[in-house]
Amino acid sequence: MKFTLPLTFRICPVPSLPARLGRPLRQTISLTFIFFVSLHLMRIYLDTSVIGGVFAKVFSADTKPMFEHVINKKATIIVSTLLEAELLRAPLHVKNYLKTLPKSQIERVELTDEALKLADTYISEKVVGKTSLIDCQHIAIATVCKADVLASWNFKHIVNLERIRGYNSINLRHGYPLLEIRSPKEIFAT
């Protein structure tokens, strides 16, 4: 769902205009600019820990409110082919959770060659070790698809200030925007 709002800005008076324009015009000239601001729903990339968090006692109370925003159509979730592949090994109730969410609020993305290359760069520049390749792939997919935020409960390799700085340093050097990385609890905190 997108909204477009016209915003009008008036700049006046402009006393430095040439005298040949005449005094009244010089003093009252105004320029009107119409800007269209696109307000969009927050696009949240999910890693697998967030789906499991719905059912984990320690994370459930902080995960469910994020999904309420999705159900109420106040946010969109980004689901990657990597997430779907990881969910194949999950218990049935975890695997089926995405099916309970409105399809209109789910954006599907692929693990592209571009994301694979970026993930390999995170490893080669030692943001994390080789054993964290899948975590790096999640971050790279979220970066490449320009997610507003990546949600994760993985505090060791993903939601970790030192690691976030490393990922974003590489993102900037390779022409990508900064990626917000947060726990579900932080995303819609009031």
N, C-alpha and C positions, 0 to 999 in steps of 0.2 A: 504494500500500500504506500503510495507516494502522494505528498501534498506539495503544491506549489503556491507560494505566497508572494504577491508583488510588494516590494518595498520601495518607497519613494523617498529620495533624498533631495533637498533643495539647498543650493549653495547661493547665498546672496547676502548683502550687496557686493558688488565687485567695483570698488572705487578706482582701481588702477587701469580700467579700460580707457582707450584713447578718447579724447574730448570730442572728436568728430562724431561719435555715436550719439551725442546729445546727453545732457544732464539726466533727464528722467530715465532713459534707457540704461545709462551707466550705473545709476543708483539702484535700479530695480531688477536688473538682469538676473535671471535665475536659470539654473540648469536642472533639469529633472532627469534622474537616472532610474530606470526600472531594473531591479535585480530580482532574479528568481532564485529563491532559496529552496533547495530540495531537501525535505525532511524525510528521512527513510528510517525504516525499522532497523534496530541494531542487528547486525549479522554476526552470530556467535558460532565460531568453529568449535566442534566438540572433539575431544580425544576420548578414548574408550573408558577411561576412569570415571568420566561424568555420567555415562549411562549406568555403570555399576554403582555409582554413588547414590542413585535413586533408591537402591535396595540395601545399601550398607548402613547399619545403625549409626555409625559415627558421622556419616556425610548426608544422610537422607534429609534431615531437617533443613540443611543449607542448600541442597540440590533441588528439591521439589519446587521452591519458589521461582527459580529460574525457568523451569519448565512451565509453570503457571503463566509466565509472561508469553511463552510460545503458544500455549493453549488459548490464551486470551488475545492472540494475534498482535502482541506488542513487541515481538522479537521473532527473528528468523534464525533457524539453526542451519549450519553448514555441515553436511554429512559427506565424508569422503569414502571412496572405494576402500581405502585402507581401514577406516573404522568398520565398515561393513564386513571386511575380511576378518578382522579381529573378533567381531561379534559372533562369527560362525563357531568359535570355540567356547562361547559363553553359555551359561545355563539358559534354558528356554525362556524363562520369564524376563531375563535381561535382553536376550536376543530379540524378543518380540516387543519390547517397550517402544521403539521408534514407530511401530505400526499403530500405536494408540494416539499419536500426535497428528494434528492436522497436516495433510500433505501440502497444503498451500504455504505452510510455514517451514518447509524443508527444502533446502537448496542442495543439490547433489553435485559433487566435484570429483575429479579424477586425480590420481597420483601421476602427474605429467613428467616428462623428461626434464623440464625446467625445474620442477620441485625436487626431483631426484638429485640433480646437480647441486642445487642449493643445500640440500640435506648433507650431501657428501662434503660440501665446503665447511659446514658446521663441525663435522668430524675432523677433517684435515687441519682445521685451525684450532682444534682441541678445546672447543667449548664444552664438549662432553666426549666420552670415549666411544669406541666402536660398538660397544654393547647397547648403546642408546640410539642406534640408527632409526628404529621405528619412531621414537620420540622426535628425532630430528625431521623425519619425513612429515609427521603431523604439523610441526612448526613451519616447515617449508611450504606445505600445501596451503596453510592458513595465510602465510605471507604472500604467496603467488596469487591467491584468489582475493587478496585484499580484504580479509575479514576484519571487522571492527575490533574483535577480541577473540582470543583463543581461551577456552575454558578447560581447566584440568585440575585434578586432585593430585597430580604427581609433583610433589614438592621437592623431590631430589633432582630431577632432570629438566623439569619444565617451569613450574611456578617457583622460581628460585632467582633472587635478584641478580646474583653474579652471572648465572646462565642467561637470564633475559638480556642483560647488558651485552653479553657475547653474541647472542643471536642477532640482536638489533644492530650491533656494530657491523656485522657482516652484511645484514640487510641493507644498511645505508651505503656501504662501500660498493654494493652490487646494484644500486639504483632502486631498491625497494623501500617502501615506507616502513616506519617503525611499527612493530606489532605489539599490541597490548596483550599481555598474558596474565590471567587472573584465575583465582578459584571461583567456582560458581557463587560462593558466599559474597564475594566482593563486587560482582557485576551489577547487581541491582540492590546493593546495600542502601538502606535509607538512614 
